Amino acid sequence: MGLFPGRAGTPMRIGGYLRPRVKEECAQDPAVLKSCFDKVGFTAYDGKMLSRCAELMGIVPSVDFQFDIFPDGSLGDTFGLSLSFNEVLPREAHACMESGYGARLMGLLEAWGLADERWRLLADAAFAQHIGYEREDGSIGRLALCVLFNFAKVKFVGGVAAPAKFYLTCAAEDLWPGCARERHCGGKGVAPPCPTGIHRA
């Protein structure tokens, strides 16, 4: 959620996540998405937008959405759809963008004129590596450095799709000795998997 006092009408942007079942239903039948829009009072859509949203939802494993809410409680004419790539590890980036769902999604956006050929360079930006460093107490730590895929975003304004954006995440994380990630990777299950994928088989 965010506030935009510099934008006309000072909208509040609010986002949410679609449950997997709802996402699949919307992907299979654009009328389900239409029903969702109607229930929340969003009217800035047409059949083409519904069909495009449904097609996008059918490609990626998860999505989230955004609306603009104005001070009087009305919804703006903007709908944002974020298409997740959080499941893709750096070492999987090339496969994702060459033959996986990333290739399908970005190829579709290019065909619609919402992306250009530069999306094919995204896989080269993803990486994960770890380096040693000396801590203040003299012990040796391991630091994970990575660039990960995050999500592609398509924004519809008045039912018309704007050029897509693709977001990357840059991260640095202490790996060991004695950190929660190391204990997880040792099978004790005390932390979620390291996002870099360095510890994952």
N, C-alpha and C positions, 0 to 999 in steps of 0.2 A: 504494500500500500504506500502511496506517495502523494504529496500535494504539489501542485504546480501553480504557484501564485503568479508567475510570469506569463501564463498562457491565458488566452481569452476565456473568460468565465470562471477562472480559478478552479479547474476540475480536480477532483481527487481520483487518482487511479487505483483501482482495487483489482486484485487478481485472485485466482483460485485454481484448483486442480480438478480435472475430471477423473472420476473413478474409472477403473479399467472397463467395467461393464458398460458404463454410460458412453465412454469413448468408442467402444466397439459398436454400440447401437447407433451412435451418430454417424460412424463411418459406413455402416451398412445401409442407413436410411436417412438422407438429409432432412426428412420431415421431423425426425426426433430432435435434431438441433433447432429447427424452426420452432418446435414446441417449447424448448428451453428458452429461446429468445423471447417468445411471446409471454412466457410466465414471468420473466423478470422485467418486461416492458421495453425490451430493445427492439427497435423497428427499422434500423438503418441497414437492411439487408435485402437481397433479391435472390432469385433462384440460382443465378450463377455463383454468387458468393457461397450459398449453402452447399452447392455441389463441390466447389473447390475446397471448402473446409472439410467436408466429408472425405474427399480423396486424400487430403493431407493427413487426416486422423488415421486413415487406414494404413499408412506407411510406417509411422513411428510408434515406438512402444508406449510412450506417454506424452501427454500434452498439458499445458496450463493455458489460462485465458486471462484477458484483461478487459475491463470496462472503465470508462470515465463517468464519474458521478459529479453533478453540479450542485451548488449550494441549495438549490430548490428541491433536490432529490431526484431530478430527472437524469436519465442516461444520455451521454453524448452519442455522436454517430460513429465512434471509433470502437473497433473490436480487434484486440490483439490475440494472436494464436502463437504460442511458443511450443516448438517441436523438439522434444528432448533428445540429446545425444549423450546424456550422463552415463549411460551404460558402456560407452565405448572407451576401452583402455588405449593409451597411446600406441602400443604395439599393434592394435587392431585398426588404427586409423586408415591405413592404406586399403585394407580389405573392405572396410565400411564404405569408403568413397569410390572404390573401383567396382565392386560387385555387390555390396550390401545395401541396406536401406538408405544409407547416406547418398549413394549414387542415384537411387530411384527418386528420392526426395529432391535433391538438388537439380537433377536432370529435369524433373517436372517443373520446378521453379524457373529454370532456364527456358524451357519450352514456352512457359507463360510470359516470358519477358520480365520476370521479377528477379533474376540473377543472370550473371554472365559467366564466361568460361573461367573466371578467376577462382570459382569454387573448387576447381580441380587442384589448386595449390594448397588447400587447407590441410591435407594429410601431412604435408611436409612440415607444417608448423607444430604438430603434436610430437612430444617427446617425454621421456621420463628417464632420469638418471640419478644416482646418488653419489655424494662426495663425502669424504671424511673431513672433519674439522676438530680443532682442539677447544674444549670447553674451558670456562674460567677456572675450574678446579683441576685442570690438567688432563682430565679424561678425554677420550676420543669419542665423538659423536658422529652420527651419520645423518646427513641431510638429504632429503628427497627433493629434487627440483623437477617440475613438470609443467607442460602446457597440455591441457585437456580440452576436448570438445565439450561445449556446454549445450547450446541450443540454437536452432534457427528460428527466426521470428518473422511472421507475416502479419502486417497490420492492414486492416480494411477500414477505410474512411468513407462513409456514405455508401458502403457496399463495394467500393472499388479498392483493389489490392494495391498497396504501395510496394516499392522495391524491398525485397527481403533483406534481412540482416542475419549475420552469423556471429555468435558469441563464443569466444574461447575463455577458458579459465586458466590463470597462471597461479601456481601453488608451490609453496615450500613447506616441508613438514619434517620435524625431527623424528627419525626412525628408531634409533637405539643408541646406547644400551639402555635396557630397562624400561622402554616406553611401552605404552599400551598397545601400539601397533605390533611390536615384537611379540608381546604376550599373546595377542590374537593369532599372529601367524604361527605361534607355537602350538596353537590348537586349544587355547584356554577360553577363547570366545569372550574376551572382556571388552572388545572394541570392534566397531565395524571395519570392514576391509579397507586397507589403505587405498585412497583414491588413485594413486599413481599406478597401481597394479604391479609395482616392483616386487611385492611379496607374494603375488598370486601366481599359481602355476598356470 
